[in-house]
Amino acid sequence: MKRREFVIASAVLALLASPSVQAAKKQAEKVKTARKTSAKSSTKKPATAKRARATPDADSGETPLPDAPRNTIRLPDEPLAQWRNYDLRTTISLKNAEGGARLWLPLAQYRDTPWQRSFGYHWQGNFEMAGVYRDPVADMEVFYAHWPEDVDEPKVEITSQIGTQDRHFDITRHEALAERTEILRRCLQATQQAPTDGIVRLTAERAIGRIKDPLAQGKAIYDWVVENTIYEPQAPDSEHTRIDQILESGRLAGRSIEISLLFVALCRSIGIPARPVFGLRLDRSRLFDSLGASGELNTSGHCRAEFYSPGYSWVPVDPSGVRQAILGENLSQFDPKLTMLKKLLFGFWEMNWVSFNAAQDVILHGTSGNALPFLTRPVVETREGRFDDPASGHQYSYSTNAQRS
């Protein structure tokens, strides 16, 4: 059976098993039974008024009752939205800022989606100038602030209001709108960290084998990444790691960024548009404790991914979430929980997480410095240079917390 026919048949069988269809079948059986009983009774004694209404005489002038619905499949009602609203607050203090300082901070994605929406933000501090700029090419918003030389202790606090609900991919439904060509083209390009030739392409070809369907190819690459990578929270700085070097080393270990970028690079190398989605966990998980966060969120950054399949639009995946749960929950290879999680995180995002952007090779507004591989946390620039890690050089400190509102 062809894949399209299989999907349609599966959807029809699932709908035929729905409560509304079963109720219609039972109603039809009751009407048929009533007619048979009425026909038998009419040979023995006159039909009562009640039976006459059930099976009216053609000459009586009565209007017959309508038959039960036939050949009708009614889709089940959509589940109610399960939105959770958060206030995401980040406080940043700069150190050793003689000579002035500048700050860039990624904000939540500004484009509303069925799984995330932004209600706005506000900020306060002792800056000389501050605001938000939007990069339409990178599809992200960034908060920017500047302090002059005479400010002793530069500080800023910014609060964002965000709503999230879980994201589900339904294989029985096709998206009506196709993605824009320029976005798909951008999601096929190689980047500093994720080349698409050489060992990357060879690895992707081995992963998909003879599979031709784009959706099935994406699933094969997802399975390969989940089976062959290792989640290593103490891995070296992600900004200096290249996917081809990881593959050549033979040890596919890293944090969520490396694992998600590996998936993206493999997809792009065989012509499947894909992109990483950088974000932050901000609440507890209903799946596993290791997939959640609470309290101070500075170390709760998490990268996911999505790929584009014609007819289905963007398909969400989280291969690094599987590997993180294996480590955090000590799951064995044959644990049924792991089998469930592998299936679940292909096409599902638990939205105890907020997405910032999918930008790579980021050029900060107002600076002539080199492009950043990605923008996931505050970046500070002083006369001593540019810093994006508060642990190196002690140029700034920051804290991030989320509160349900």
Buried (B, 14 or more C-beta within 10 A) or exposed (E): EEEEEEBEEEBEEEBEEBEBBEEBEEEBEEBEEBEEEBEEBBEEEEBEEEBBBBBBEEEEEEEEEEEBBEEEEEEEEEEEEEEBEBBBBBBBBBBBBEEBBBBBBBBBBBEEEEBBBBBEBEBEBEBEEBEBEEBEEBBBBBBBBBBEEEBEEBBBBBBBBBBBBEBEBEEEEEEEEEBEEEBBEBBBEBBBBBBBEEBBBEBBEEBBEEBEBBBEBBBBBBBBBBBEBBBBEEBEEBBEBBBBEBBEEEEBBBBBBBBBBBBBBBBBBBEBBBBBBBBBBBBEBEBBEBBBBBEEBBEBBBBBBBBBBBEBBBBBBBBBBBBBBBEBBEBEEEEEBBEEBBEBBBBBBBBBBBBBBBBBBBBBEEEEEEEBBBBBBBBBBBEBEBBBBBEEBEBBBBBBBBEEE
